[in-house]
Amino acid sequence: MVKLRVLELLQQQGHTKYWLYKQLGMSYQNFSKMVNNETQSIKLERIETLCQLLNCAPNDLFQIDWEKPGTES
């Protein structure tokens, strides 16, 4: 499963979710789903904007969890 690491990056850089929400200008419902990994897709332009705001590369935004959902290690 691919997970978005936005909350980790925000914390590392000293920014809040509210700051990012205001910068992105999207609905709070969609924003919340995105940062909490409750969405199935993210537009490429959104990835680009996140990278610009968080001063990172696309590969910094994502983490791959190879475990299947619902299985325990």
All heavy atoms as a GROMACS GRO file, in nm:
protein
  606
    1MET      N    1   0.084  -0.117   0.000
    1MET     CA    2   0.000   0.000   0.000
    1MET      C    3   0.089   0.125   0.000
    1MET      O    4   0.184   0.133   0.076
    1MET     CB    5  -0.090  -0.003   0.123
    1MET     CG    6  -0.165   0.125   0.147
    1MET     SD    7  -0.264   0.114   0.297
    1MET     CE    8  -0.417   0.169   0.232
    2VAL      N    9   0.058   0.219  -0.084
    2VAL     CA   10   0.132   0.344  -0.092
    2VAL      C   11   0.067   0.445   0.002
    2VAL      O   12  -0.055   0.464  -0.001
    2VAL     CB   13   0.134   0.400  -0.236
    2VAL    CG1   14   0.204   0.534  -0.241
    2VAL    CG2   15   0.200   0.302  -0.331
    3LYS      N   16   0.148   0.506   0.087
    3LYS     CA   17   0.096   0.603   0.183
    3LYS      C   18   0.162   0.738   0.161
    3LYS      O   19   0.281   0.746   0.131
    3LYS     CB   20   0.125   0.558   0.326
    3LYS     CG   21   0.052   0.432   0.365
    3LYS     CD   22   0.082   0.398   0.509
    3LYS     CE   23   0.007   0.272   0.550
    3LYS     NZ   24   0.034   0.238   0.690
    4LEU      N   25   0.084   0.841   0.178
    4LEU     CA   26   0.133   0.978   0.168
    4LEU      C   27   0.193   1.018   0.303
    4LEU      O   28   0.131   0.999   0.407
    4LEU     CB   29   0.016   1.071   0.131
    4LEU     CG   30   0.050   1.212   0.088
    4LEU    CD1   31   0.134   1.211  -0.039
    4LEU    CD2   32  -0.078   1.290   0.063
    5ARG      N   33   0.313   1.074   0.302
    5ARG     CA   34   0.384   1.111   0.424
    5ARG      C   35   0.374   1.259   0.458
    5ARG      O   36   0.460   1.314   0.525
    5ARG     CB   37   0.532   1.076   0.409
    5ARG     CG   38   0.563   0.932   0.387
    5ARG     CD   39   0.713   0.906   0.377
    5ARG     NE   40   0.783   0.959   0.492
    5ARG     CZ   41   0.883   1.048   0.484
    5ARG    NH1   42   0.923   1.094   0.368
    5ARG    NH2   43   0.942   1.091   0.593
    6VAL      N   44   0.269   1.323   0.418
    6VAL     CA   45   0.256   1.468   0.436
    6VAL      C   46   0.264   1.509   0.582
    6VAL      O   47   0.334   1.606   0.616
    6VAL     CB   48   0.123   1.520   0.373
    6VAL    CG1   49   0.096   1.662   0.412
    6VAL    CG2   50   0.130   1.508   0.222
    7LEU      N   51   0.198   1.438   0.671
    7LEU     CA   52   0.198   1.477   0.812
    7LEU      C   53   0.339   1.470   0.872
    7LEU      O   54   0.377   1.559   0.949
    7LEU     CB   55   0.101   1.390   0.892
    7LEU     CG   56  -0.046   1.401   0.851
    7LEU    CD1   57  -0.132   1.307   0.934
    7LEU    CD2   58  -0.095   1.544   0.862
    8GLU      N   59   0.416   1.370   0.835
    8GLU     CA   60   0.554   1.360   0.882
    8GLU      C   61   0.638   1.477   0.832
    8GLU      O   62   0.715   1.536   0.908
    8GLU     CB   63   0.619   1.230   0.832
    8GLU     CG   64   0.565   1.104   0.895
    8GLU     CD   65   0.629   0.982   0.831
    8GLU    OE1   66   0.753   0.977   0.823
    8GLU    OE2   67   0.553   0.893   0.789
    9LEU      N   68   0.623   1.509   0.704
    9LEU     CA   69   0.700   1.618   0.646
    9LEU      C   70   0.662   1.752   0.708
    9LEU      O   71   0.748   1.837   0.733
    9LEU     CB   72   0.681   1.622   0.493
    9LEU     CG   73   0.738   1.501   0.419
    9LEU    CD1   74   0.696   1.505   0.272
    9LEU    CD2   75   0.888   1.496   0.430
   10LEU      N   76   0.534   1.772   0.733
   10LEU     CA   77   0.489   1.894   0.798
   10LEU      C   78   0.552   1.909   0.935
   10LEU      O   79   0.602   2.016   0.972
   10LEU     CB   80   0.336   1.896   0.812
   10LEU     CG   81   0.256   1.926   0.687
   10LEU    CD1   82   0.108   1.902   0.714
   10LEU    CD2   83   0.280   2.068   0.640
   11GLN      N   84   0.552   1.801   1.011
   11GLN     CA   85   0.609   1.805   1.146
   11GLN      C   86   0.759   1.834   1.140
   11GLN      O   87   0.809   1.916   1.218
   11GLN     CB   88   0.584   1.672   1.217
   11GLN     CG   89   0.631   1.672   1.361
   11GLN     CD   90   0.601   1.541   1.430
   11GLN    OE1   91   0.587   1.437   1.366
   11GLN    NE2   92   0.590   1.546   1.561
   12GLN      N   93   0.830   1.771   1.049
   12GLN     CA   94   0.974   1.793   1.036
   12GLN      C   95   1.006   1.938   1.002
   12GLN      O   96   1.109   1.991   1.044
   12GLN     CB   97   1.032   1.702   0.927
   12GLN     CG   98   1.036   1.557   0.964
   12GLN     CD   99   1.076   1.469   0.845
   12GLN    OE1  100   1.106   1.518   0.737
   12GLN    NE2  101   1.072   1.338   0.866
   13GLN      N  102   0.917   2.003   0.927
   13GLN     CA  103   0.942   2.139   0.883
   13GLN      C  104   0.877   2.244   0.972
   13GLN      O  105   0.887   2.363   0.946
   13GLN     CB  106   0.896   2.155   0.738
   13GLN     CG  107   0.975   2.067   0.644
   13GLN     CD  108   0.933   2.084   0.501
   13GLN    OE1  109   0.867   2.178   0.463
   13GLN    NE2  110   0.973   1.989   0.418
   14GLY      N  111   0.806   2.199   1.075
   14GLY     CA  112   0.745   2.293   1.169
   14GLY      C  113   0.620   2.361   1.117
   14GLY      O  114   0.584   2.469   1.163
   15HIS      N  115   0.553   2.298   1.021
   15HIS     CA  116   0.428   2.352   0.968
   15HIS      C  117   0.310   2.273   1.025
   15HIS      O  118   0.326   2.161   1.069
   15HIS     CB  119   0.424   2.344   0.815
   15HIS     CG  120   0.522   2.432   0.747
   15HIS    ND1  121   0.521   2.569   0.757
   15HIS    CD2  122   0.626   2.402   0.665
   15HIS    CE1  123   0.619   2.619   0.685
   15HIS    NE2  124   0.685   2.519   0.629
   16THR      N  125   0.192   2.331   1.018
   16THR     CA  126   0.072   2.265   1.066
   16THR      C  127  -0.013   2.217   0.948
   16THR      O  128   0.004   2.263   0.834
   16THR     CB  129  -0.014   2.360   1.150
   16THR    OG1  130  -0.058   2.468   1.067
   16THR    CG2  131   0.064   2.413   1.270
   17LYS      N  132  -0.107   2.127   0.978
   17LYS     CA  133  -0.202   2.084   0.875
   17LYS      C  134  -0.283   2.204   0.826
   17LYS      O  135  -0.313   2.214   0.709
   17LYS     CB  136  -0.297   1.978   0.930
   17LYS     CG  137  -0.237   1.843   0.944
   17LYS     CD  138  -0.337   1.730   0.966
   17LYS     CE  139  -0.448   1.758   1.060
   17LYS     NZ  140  -0.534   1.640   1.084
   18TYR      N  141  -0.318   2.293   0.918
   18TYR     CA  142  -0.396   2.411   0.880
   18TYR      C  143  -0.319   2.496   0.780
   18TYR      O  144  -0.376   2.545   0.682
   18TYR     CB  145  -0.432   2.493   1.005
   18TYR     CG  146  -0.518   2.613   0.973
   18TYR    CD1  147  -0.653   2.598   0.942
   18TYR    CD2  148  -0.464   2.740   0.972
   18TYR    CE1  149  -0.731   2.707   0.910
   18TYR    CE2  150  -0.542   2.851   0.941
   18TYR     CZ  151  -0.674   2.833   0.912
   18TYR     OH  152  -0.752   2.942   0.880
   19TRP      N  153  -0.190   2.514   0.803
   19TRP     CA  154  -0.106   2.590   0.710
   19TRP      C  155  -0.114   2.530   0.570
   19TRP      O  156  -0.136   2.600   0.472
   19TRP     CB  157   0.039   2.593   0.759
   19TRP     CG  158   0.133   2.657   0.661
   19TRP    CD1  159   0.158   2.790   0.645
   19TRP    CD2  160   0.213   2.589   0.563
   19TRP    NE1  161   0.249   2.809   0.544
   19TRP    CE2  162   0.285   2.687   0.492
   19TRP    CE3  163   0.232   2.456   0.530
   19TRP    CZ2  164   0.373   2.656   0.389
   19TRP    CZ3  165   0.320   2.425   0.428
   19TRP    CH2  166   0.389   2.524   0.358
   20LEU      N  167  -0.096   2.397   0.562
   20LEU     CA  168  -0.098   2.330   0.432
   20LEU      C  169  -0.236   2.338   0.368
   20LEU      O  170  -0.249   2.365   0.248
   20LEU     CB  171  -0.056   2.184   0.447
   20LEU     CG  172  -0.044   2.107   0.316
   20LEU    CD1  173   0.059   2.171   0.223
   20LEU    CD2  174  -0.008   1.962   0.343
   21TYR      N  175  -0.339   2.320   0.447
   21TYR     CA  176  -0.477   2.331   0.398
   21TYR      C  177  -0.499   2.466   0.333
   21TYR      O  178  -0.554   2.475   0.222
   21TYR     CB  179  -0.573   2.306   0.514
   21TYR     CG  180  -0.713   2.354   0.490
   21TYR    CD1  181  -0.794   2.294   0.395
   21TYR    CD2  182  -0.766   2.460   0.564
   21TYR    CE1  183  -0.924   2.338   0.374
   21TYR    CE2  184  -0.895   2.504   0.543
   21TYR     CZ  185  -0.973   2.443   0.448
   21TYR     OH  186  -1.101   2.487   0.426
   22LYS      N  187  -0.457   2.573   0.399
   22LYS     CA  188  -0.476   2.708   0.344
   22LYS      C  189  -0.393   2.727   0.216
   22LYS      O  190  -0.439   2.793   0.122
   22LYS     CB  191  -0.439   2.814   0.446
   22LYS     CG  192  -0.536   2.820   0.563
   22LYS     CD  193  -0.677   2.842   0.516
   22LYS     CE  194  -0.725   2.981   0.542
   22LYS     NZ  195  -0.863   3.002   0.502
   23GLN      N  196  -0.275   2.671   0.211
   23GLN     CA  197  -0.188   2.684   0.094
   23GLN      C  198  -0.247   2.612  -0.028
   23GLN      O  199  -0.236   2.661  -0.140
   23GLN     CB  200  -0.048   2.628   0.123
   23GLN     CG  201   0.028   2.698   0.232
   23GLN     CD  202   0.058   2.842   0.199
   23GLN    OE1  203   0.103   2.875   0.088
   23GLN    NE2  204   0.031   2.930   0.294
   24LEU      N  205  -0.308   2.498  -0.004
   24LEU     CA  206  -0.361   2.417  -0.115
   24LEU      C  207  -0.494   2.469  -0.168
   24LEU      O  208  -0.527   2.447  -0.284
   24LEU     CB  209  -0.376   2.271  -0.072
   24LEU     CG  210  -0.246   2.197  -0.047
   24LEU    CD1  211  -0.274   2.058   0.010
   24LEU    CD2  212  -0.165   2.186  -0.176
   25GLY      N  213  -0.572   2.533  -0.083
   25GLY     CA  214  -0.699   2.590  -0.128
   25GLY      C  215  -0.801   2.487  -0.173
   25GLY      O  216  -0.880   2.514  -0.263
   26MET      N  217  -0.801   2.370  -0.113
   26MET     CA  218  -0.897   2.268  -0.148
   26MET      C  219  -1.000   2.254  -0.036
   26MET      O  220  -0.982   2.311   0.071
   26MET     CB  221  -0.826   2.134  -0.177
   26MET     CG  222  -0.740   2.082  -0.065
   26MET     SD  223  -0.626   1.948  -0.110
   26MET     CE  224  -0.732   1.818  -0.163
   27SER      N  225  -1.106   2.180  -0.060
   27SER     CA  226  -1.208   2.163   0.044
   27SER      C  227  -1.145   2.088   0.161
   27SER      O  228  -1.057   2.003   0.143
   27SER     CB  229  -1.328   2.085  -0.009
   27SER     OG  230  -1.299   1.948  -0.021
   28TYR      N  231  -1.192   2.118   0.283
   28TYR     CA  232  -1.133   2.053   0.400
   28TYR      C  233  -1.160   1.903   0.398
   28TYR      O  234  -1.075   1.824   0.438
   28TYR     CB  235  -1.184   2.114   0.531
   28TYR     CG  236  -1.107   2.057   0.648
   28TYR    CD1  237  -0.978   2.099   0.675
   28TYR    CD2  238  -1.162   1.954   0.725
   28TYR    CE1  239  -0.905   2.044   0.778
   28TYR    CE2  240  -1.089   1.899   0.829
   28TYR     CZ  241  -0.961   1.944   0.855
   28TYR     OH  242  -0.889   1.887   0.957
   29GLN      N  243  -1.276   1.863   0.348
   29GLN     CA  244  -1.310   1.720   0.342
   29GLN      C  245  -1.209   1.646   0.254
   29GLN      O  246  -1.156   1.542   0.293
   29GLN     CB  247  -1.451   1.700   0.290
   29GLN     CG  248  -1.493   1.555   0.287
   29GLN     CD  249  -1.635   1.538   0.238
   29GLN    OE1  250  -1.694   1.628   0.181
   29GLN    NE2  251  -1.690   1.420   0.258
   30ASN      N  252  -1.180   1.698   0.136
   30ASN     CA  253  -1.084   1.634   0.046
   30ASN      C  254  -0.943   1.640   0.101
   30ASN      O  255  -0.866   1.545   0.091
   30ASN     CB  256  -1.089   1.696  -0.093
   30ASN     CG  257  -1.214   1.658  -0.169
   30ASN    OD1  258  -1.278   1.557  -0.139
   30ASN    ND2  259  -1.250   1.739  -0.266
   31PHE      N  260  -0.908   1.753   0.162
   31PHE     CA  261  -0.776   1.768   0.223
   31PHE      C  262  -0.757   1.664   0.334
   31PHE      O  263  -0.655   1.595   0.340
   31PHE     CB  264  -0.759   1.909   0.279
   31PHE     CG  265  -0.636   1.927   0.360
   31PHE    CD1  266  -0.513   1.942   0.300
   31PHE    CD2  267  -0.642   1.927   0.499
   31PHE    CE1  268  -0.398   1.956   0.375
   31PHE    CE2  269  -0.527   1.942   0.575
   31PHE     CZ  270  -0.405   1.957   0.513
   32SER      N  271  -0.856   1.652   0.420
   32SER     CA  272  -0.848   1.558   0.532
   32SER      C  273  -0.833   1.415   0.482
   32SER      O  274  -0.752   1.338   0.534
   32SER     CB  275  -0.973   1.571   0.619
   32SER     OG  276  -0.967   1.484   0.728
   33LYS      N  277  -0.911   1.377   0.382
   33LYS     CA  278  -0.899   1.243   0.324
   33LYS      C  279  -0.760   1.221   0.267
   33LYS      O  280  -0.703   1.113   0.283
   33LYS     CB  281  -1.004   1.222   0.215
   33LYS     CG  282  -1.143   1.201   0.269
   33LYS     CD  283  -1.240   1.178   0.155
   33LYS     CE  284  -1.381   1.155   0.208
   33LYS     NZ  285  -1.475   1.133   0.098
   34MET      N  286  -0.704   1.320   0.201
   34MET     CA  287  -0.573   1.307   0.140
   34MET      C  288  -0.465   1.286   0.246
   34MET      O  289  -0.389   1.190   0.239
   34MET     CB  290  -0.540   1.430   0.055
   34MET     CG  291  -0.405   1.422  -0.012
   34MET     SD  292  -0.363   1.572  -0.104
   34MET     CE  293  -0.324   1.683   0.032
   35VAL      N  294  -0.458   1.373   0.346
   35VAL     CA  295  -0.350   1.364   0.445
   35VAL      C  296  -0.365   1.244   0.538
   35VAL      O  297  -0.267   1.200   0.598
   35VAL     CB  298  -0.332   1.494   0.527
   35VAL    CG1  299  -0.294   1.610   0.437
   35VAL    CG2  300  -0.452   1.525   0.612
   36ASN      N  301  -0.486   1.190   0.549
   36ASN     CA  302  -0.509   1.073   0.633
   36ASN      C  303  -0.511   0.943   0.553
   36ASN      O  304  -0.553   0.839   0.602
   36ASN     CB  305  -0.640   1.089   0.711
   36ASN     CG  306  -0.629   1.197   0.815
   36ASN    OD1  307  -0.534   1.201   0.892
   36ASN    ND2  308  -0.724   1.289   0.817
   37ASN      N  309  -0.463   0.950   0.429
   37ASN     CA  310  -0.452   0.833   0.341
   37ASN      C  311  -0.585   0.759   0.324
   37ASN      O  312  -0.591   0.637   0.327
   37ASN     CB  313  -0.344   0.738   0.393
   37ASN     CG  314  -0.206   0.794   0.372
   37ASN    OD1  315  -0.162   0.813   0.260
   37ASN    ND2  316  -0.139   0.827   0.482
   38GLU      N  317  -0.691   0.836   0.304
   38GLU     CA  318  -0.823   0.778   0.283
   38GLU      C  319  -0.874   0.801   0.141
   38GLU      O  320  -0.991   0.791   0.115
   38GLU     CB  321  -0.922   0.839   0.384
   38GLU     CG  322  -0.888   0.807   0.528
   38GLU     CD  323  -0.971   0.884   0.627
   38GLU    OE1  324  -1.051   0.971   0.585
   38GLU    OE2  325  -0.956   0.859   0.747
   39THR      N  326  -0.783   0.831   0.051
   39THR     CA  327  -0.819   0.853  -0.088
   39THR      C  328  -0.745   0.754  -0.176
   39THR      O  329  -0.640   0.703  -0.138
   39THR     CB  330  -0.790   0.999  -0.130
   39THR    OG1  331  -0.840   1.022  -0.260
   39THR    CG2  332  -0.642   1.031  -0.126
   40GLN      N  333  -0.798   0.728  -0.292
   40GLN     CA  334  -0.737   0.630  -0.382
   40GLN      C  335  -0.642   0.691  -0.484
   40GLN      O  336  -0.562   0.619  -0.543
   40GLN     CB  337  -0.848   0.554  -0.457
   40GLN     CG  338  -0.936   0.471  -0.366
   40GLN     CD  339  -0.859   0.359  -0.299
   40GLN    OE1  340  -0.786   0.286  -0.364
   40GLN    NE2  341  -0.874   0.348  -0.168
   41SER      N  342  -0.651   0.822  -0.505
   41SER     CA  343  -0.565   0.883  -0.607
   41SER      C  344  -0.538   1.030  -0.572
   41SER      O  345  -0.613   1.093  -0.497
   41SER     CB  346  -0.631   0.874  -0.745
   41SER     OG  347  -0.750   0.950  -0.747
   42ILE      N  348  -0.428   1.080  -0.629
   42ILE     CA  349  -0.391   1.220  -0.613
   42ILE      C  350  -0.347   1.269  -0.750
   42ILE      O  351  -0.266   1.203  -0.817
   42ILE     CB  352  -0.276   1.237  -0.512
   42ILE    CG1  353  -0.316   1.183  -0.375
   42ILE    CG2  354  -0.233   1.382  -0.502
   42ILE    CD1  355  -0.204   1.183  -0.275
   43LYS      N  356  -0.398   1.383  -0.790
   43LYS     CA  357  -0.360   1.440  -0.920
   43LYS      C  358  -0.212   1.477  -0.921
   43LYS      O  359  -0.156   1.519  -0.819
   43LYS     CB  360  -0.442   1.567  -0.948
   43LYS     CG  361  -0.587   1.541  -0.972
   43LYS     CD  362  -0.658   1.671  -1.004
   43LYS     CE  363  -0.804   1.646  -1.033
   43LYS     NZ  364  -0.873   1.772  -1.068
   44LEU      N  365  -0.150   1.463  -1.037
   44LEU     CA  366  -0.010   1.497  -1.051
   44LEU      C  367   0.017   1.643  -1.016
   44LEU      O  368   0.118   1.675  -0.954
   44LEU     CB  369   0.040   1.468  -1.193
   44LEU     CG  370   0.053   1.320  -1.228
   44LEU    CD1  371   0.089   1.304  -1.374
   44LEU    CD2  372   0.154   1.252  -1.139
   45GLU      N  373  -0.075   1.731  -1.053
   45GLU     CA  374  -0.055   1.872  -1.020
   45GLU      C  375  -0.056   1.895  -0.869
   45GLU      O  376   0.013   1.981  -0.817
   45GLU     CB  377  -0.157   1.961  -1.090
   45GLU     CG  378  -0.300   1.939  -1.044
   45GLU     CD  379  -0.400   2.022  -1.123
   45GLU    OE1  380  -0.384   2.036  -1.246
   45GLU    OE2  381  -0.496   2.070  -1.061
   46ARG      N  382  -0.133   1.816  -0.796
   46ARG     CA  383  -0.137   1.825  -0.649
   46ARG      C  384  -0.004   1.778  -0.591
   46ARG      O  385   0.049   1.836  -0.497
   46ARG     CB  386  -0.252   1.742  -0.593
   46ARG     CG  387  -0.270   1.750  -0.447
   46ARG     CD  388  -0.343   1.872  -0.398
   46ARG     NE  389  -0.477   1.876  -0.453
   46ARG     CZ  390  -0.541   1.990  -0.479
   46ARG    NH1  391  -0.486   2.105  -0.455
   46ARG    NH2  392  -0.662   1.988  -0.530
   47ILE      N  393   0.054   1.671  -0.649
   47ILE     CA  394   0.184   1.622  -0.605
   47ILE      C  395   0.290   1.730  -0.628
   47ILE      O  396   0.373   1.756  -0.541
   47ILE     CB  397   0.221   1.491  -0.677
   47ILE    CG1  398   0.126   1.380  -0.634
   47ILE    CG2  399   0.366   1.453  -0.650
   47ILE    CD1  400   0.138   1.253  -0.715
   48GLU      N  401   0.285   1.793  -0.743
   48GLU     CA  402   0.381   1.900  -0.774
   48GLU      C  403   0.368   2.014  -0.674
   48GLU      O  404   0.468   2.064  -0.622
   48GLU     CB  405   0.358   1.951  -0.916
   48GLU     CG  406   0.456   2.058  -0.956
   48GLU     CD  407   0.435   2.107  -1.098
   48GLU    OE1  408   0.344   2.057  -1.168
   48GLU    OE2  409   0.509   2.196  -1.140
   49THR      N  410   0.246   2.054  -0.644
   49THR     CA  411   0.224   2.163  -0.548
   49THR      C  412   0.274   2.125  -0.410
   49THR      O  413   0.338   2.205  -0.342
   49THR     CB  414   0.074   2.200  -0.542
   49THR    OG1  415   0.030   2.237  -0.673
   49THR    CG2  416   0.049   2.314  -0.445
   50LEU      N  417   0.245   2.002  -0.366
   50LEU     CA  418   0.294   1.955  -0.237
   50LEU      C  419   0.446   1.959  -0.231
   50LEU      O  420   0.504   2.001  -0.131
   50LEU     CB  421   0.244   1.813  -0.209
   50LEU     CG  422   0.098   1.799  -0.170
   50LEU    CD1  423   0.055   1.652  -0.174
   50LEU    CD2  424   0.072   1.858  -0.033
   51CYS      N  425   0.511   1.916  -0.338
   51CYS     CA  426   0.657   1.919  -0.343
   51CYS      C  427   0.711   2.061  -0.334
   51CYS      O  428   0.810   2.086  -0.264
   51CYS     CB  429   0.708   1.852  -0.471
   51CYS     SG  430   0.688   1.673  -0.471
   52GLN      N  431   0.647   2.154  -0.401
   52GLN     CA  432   0.690   2.294  -0.393
   52GLN      C  433   0.672   2.350  -0.253
   52GLN      O  434   0.762   2.415  -0.199
   52GLN     CB  435   0.613   2.379  -0.494
   52GLN     CG  436   0.649   2.351  -0.637
   52GLN     CD  437   0.558   2.421  -0.736
   52GLN    OE1  438   0.452   2.472  -0.702
   52GLN    NE2  439   0.599   2.423  -0.863
   53LEU      N  440   0.558   2.324  -0.193
   53LEU     CA  441   0.529   2.377  -0.059
   53LEU      C  442   0.618   2.315   0.048
   53LEU      O  443   0.659   2.383   0.143
   53LEU     CB  444   0.382   2.354  -0.023
   53LEU     CG  445   0.280   2.435  -0.102
   53LEU    CD1  446   0.139   2.385  -0.072
   53LEU    CD2  447   0.292   2.583  -0.068
   54LEU      N  448   0.646   2.186   0.034
   54LEU     CA  449   0.722   2.114   0.136
   54LEU      C  450   0.870   2.101   0.100
   54LEU      O  451   0.947   2.038   0.171
   54LEU     CB  452   0.661   1.976   0.159
   54LEU     CG  453   0.518   1.978   0.212
   54LEU    CD1  454   0.459   1.837   0.213
   54LEU    CD2  455   0.512   2.040   0.350
   55ASN      N  456   0.908   2.163  -0.012
   55ASN     CA  457   1.047   2.163  -0.057
   55ASN      C  458   1.105   2.021  -0.057
   55ASN      O  459   1.205   1.992   0.009
   55ASN     CB  460   1.132   2.255   0.032
   55ASN     CG  461   1.267   2.284  -0.029
   55ASN    OD1  462   1.281   2.286  -0.151
   55ASN    ND2  463   1.366   2.307   0.054
   56CYS      N  464   1.037   1.934  -0.131
   56CYS     CA  465   1.080   1.794  -0.137
   56CYS      C  466   1.060   1.740  -0.278
   56CYS      O  467   1.002   1.806  -0.363
   56CYS     CB  468   1.001   1.710  -0.036
   56CYS     SG  469   0.825   1.696  -0.072
   57ALA      N  470   1.107   1.620  -0.299
   57ALA     CA  471   1.088   1.549  -0.426
   57ALA      C  472   0.968   1.456  -0.412
   57ALA      O  473   0.932   1.418  -0.300
   57ALA     CB  474   1.213   1.470  -0.461
   58PRO      N  475   0.907   1.415  -0.523
   58PRO     CA  476   0.792   1.325  -0.515
   58PRO      C  477   0.820   1.198  -0.435
   58PRO      O  478   0.735   1.152  -0.360
   58PRO     CB  479   0.760   1.293  -0.661
   58PRO     CG  480   0.805   1.414  -0.736
   58PRO     CD  481   0.930   1.459  -0.662
   59ASN      N  482   0.941   1.142  -0.446
   59ASN     CA  483   0.969   1.019  -0.372
   59ASN      C  484   0.975   1.042  -0.221
   59ASN      O  485   0.962   0.948  -0.143
   59ASN     CB  486   1.096   0.950  -0.421
   59ASN     CG  487   1.220   1.034  -0.402
   59ASN    OD1  488   1.215   1.156  -0.412
   59ASN    ND2  489   1.331   0.969  -0.378
   60ASP      N  490   0.991   1.168  -0.177
   60ASP     CA  491   0.987   1.200  -0.034
   60ASP      C  492   0.844   1.199   0.020
   60ASP      O  493   0.823   1.182   0.140
   60ASP     CB  494   1.048   1.338  -0.006
   60ASP     CG  495   1.194   1.345  -0.045
   60ASP    OD1  496   1.265   1.244  -0.030
   60ASP    OD2  497   1.237   1.453  -0.090
   61LEU      N  498   0.747   1.218  -0.069
   61LEU     CA  499   0.606   1.227  -0.028
   61LEU      C  500   0.543   1.091   0.002
   61LEU      O  501   0.444   1.085   0.073
   61LEU     CB  502   0.523   1.292  -0.138
   61LEU     CG  503   0.536   1.441  -0.158
   61LEU    CD1  504   0.453   1.485  -0.278
   61LEU    CD2  505   0.492   1.516  -0.033
   62PHE      N  506   0.600   0.986  -0.053
   62PHE     CA  507   0.534   0.856  -0.045
   62PHE      C  508   0.618   0.751   0.027
   62PHE      O  509   0.739   0.754   0.026
   62PHE     CB  510   0.502   0.805  -0.186
   62PHE     CG  511   0.411   0.897  -0.262
   62PHE    CD1  512   0.461   0.986  -0.354
   62PHE    CD2  513   0.274   0.895  -0.239
   62PHE    CE1  514   0.377   1.072  -0.423
   62PHE    CE2  515   0.190   0.980  -0.308
   62PHE     CZ  516   0.241   1.068  -0.400
   63GLN      N  517   0.546   0.658   0.088
   63GLN     CA  518   0.606   0.543   0.155
   63GLN      C  519   0.528   0.420   0.110
   63GLN      O  520   0.406   0.423   0.104
   63GLN     CB  521   0.594   0.560   0.306
   63GLN     CG  522   0.633   0.440   0.386
   63GLN     CD  523   0.609   0.463   0.534
   63GLN    OE1  524   0.620   0.575   0.582
   63GLN    NE2  525   0.574   0.359   0.604
   64ILE      N  526   0.599   0.313   0.080
   64ILE     CA  527   0.532   0.190   0.038
   64ILE      C  528   0.534   0.090   0.153
   64ILE      O  529   0.640   0.060   0.208
   64ILE     CB  530   0.599   0.128  -0.087
   64ILE    CG1  531   0.588   0.224  -0.205
   64ILE    CG2  532   0.535  -0.007  -0.120
   64ILE    CD1  533   0.656   0.175  -0.331
   65ASP      N  534   0.416   0.043   0.187
   65ASP     CA  535   0.400  -0.060   0.289
   65ASP      C  536   0.362  -0.188   0.216
   65ASP      O  537   0.251  -0.200   0.165
   65ASP     CB  538   0.292  -0.019   0.389
   65ASP     CG  539   0.274  -0.120   0.501
   65ASP    OD1  540   0.350  -0.218   0.506
   65ASP    OD2  541   0.183  -0.099   0.582
   66TRP      N  542   0.453  -0.283   0.209
   66TRP     CA  543   0.431  -0.404   0.130
   66TRP      C  544   0.339  -0.503   0.199
   66TRP      O  545   0.296  -0.600   0.139
   66TRP     CB  546   0.563  -0.471   0.096
   66TRP     CG  547   0.646  -0.386   0.005
   66TRP    CD1  548   0.760  -0.319   0.039
   66TRP    CD2  549   0.621  -0.356  -0.132
   66TRP    NE1  550   0.808  -0.250  -0.069
   66TRP    CE2  551   0.726  -0.271  -0.175
   66TRP    CE3  552   0.522  -0.392  -0.222
   66TRP    CZ2  553   0.731  -0.222  -0.306
   66TRP    CZ3  554   0.529  -0.342  -0.352
   66TRP    CH2  555   0.633  -0.260  -0.393
   67GLU      N  556   0.307  -0.482   0.325
   67GLU     CA  557   0.214  -0.570   0.396
   67GLU      C  558   0.074  -0.551   0.343
   67GLU      O  559   0.032  -0.438   0.315
   67GLU     CB  560   0.216  -0.543   0.545
   67GLU     CG  561   0.347  -0.575   0.612
   67GLU     CD  562   0.382  -0.723   0.610
   67GLU    OE1  563   0.289  -0.805   0.629
   67GLU    OE2  564   0.499  -0.755   0.586
   68LYS      N  565  -0.002  -0.656   0.332
   68LYS     CA  566  -0.141  -0.645   0.289
   68LYS      C  567  -0.223  -0.588   0.402
   68LYS      O  568  -0.200  -0.621   0.518
   68LYS     CB  569  -0.195  -0.782   0.247
   68LYS     CG  570  -0.128  -0.836   0.123
   68LYS     CD  571  -0.189  -0.967   0.084
   68LYS     CE  572  -0.119  -1.019  -0.042
   68LYS     NZ  573  -0.173  -1.148  -0.084
   69PRO      N  574  -0.320  -0.502   0.371
   69PRO     CA  575  -0.407  -0.448   0.477
   69PRO      C  576  -0.474  -0.560   0.556
   69PRO      O  577  -0.518  -0.658   0.499
   69PRO     CB  578  -0.512  -0.366   0.400
   69PRO     CG  579  -0.448  -0.338   0.267
   69PRO     CD  580  -0.358  -0.455   0.240
   70GLY      N  581  -0.476  -0.543   0.688
   70GLY     CA  582  -0.543  -0.639   0.773
   70GLY      C  583  -0.456  -0.753   0.819
   70GLY      O  584  -0.500  -0.838   0.897
   71THR      N  585  -0.330  -0.761   0.772
   71THR     CA  586  -0.242  -0.867   0.818
   71THR      C  587  -0.148  -0.812   0.924
   71THR      O  588  -0.111  -0.696   0.922
   71THR     CB  589  -0.157  -0.927   0.702
   71THR    OG1  590  -0.076  -0.823   0.646
   71THR    CG2  591  -0.246  -0.988   0.596
   72GLU      N  592  -0.111  -0.896   1.016
   72GLU     CA  593  -0.021  -0.854   1.122
   72GLU      C  594   0.117  -0.914   1.097
   72GLU      O  595   0.129  -1.026   1.049
   72GLU     CB  596  -0.074  -0.900   1.257
   72GLU     CG  597  -0.204  -0.832   1.293
   72GLU     CD  598  -0.254  -0.873   1.431
   72GLU    OE1  599  -0.171  -0.917   1.513
   72GLU    OE2  600  -0.374  -0.860   1.454
   73SER      N  601   0.220  -0.840   1.136
   73SER     CA  602   0.358  -0.889   1.118
   73SER      C  603   0.396  -0.981   1.230
   73SER      O  604   0.360  -0.968   1.340
   73SER     CB  605   0.454  -0.771   1.115
   73SER     OG  606   0.419  -0.682   1.012
   0.00000   0.00000   0.00000
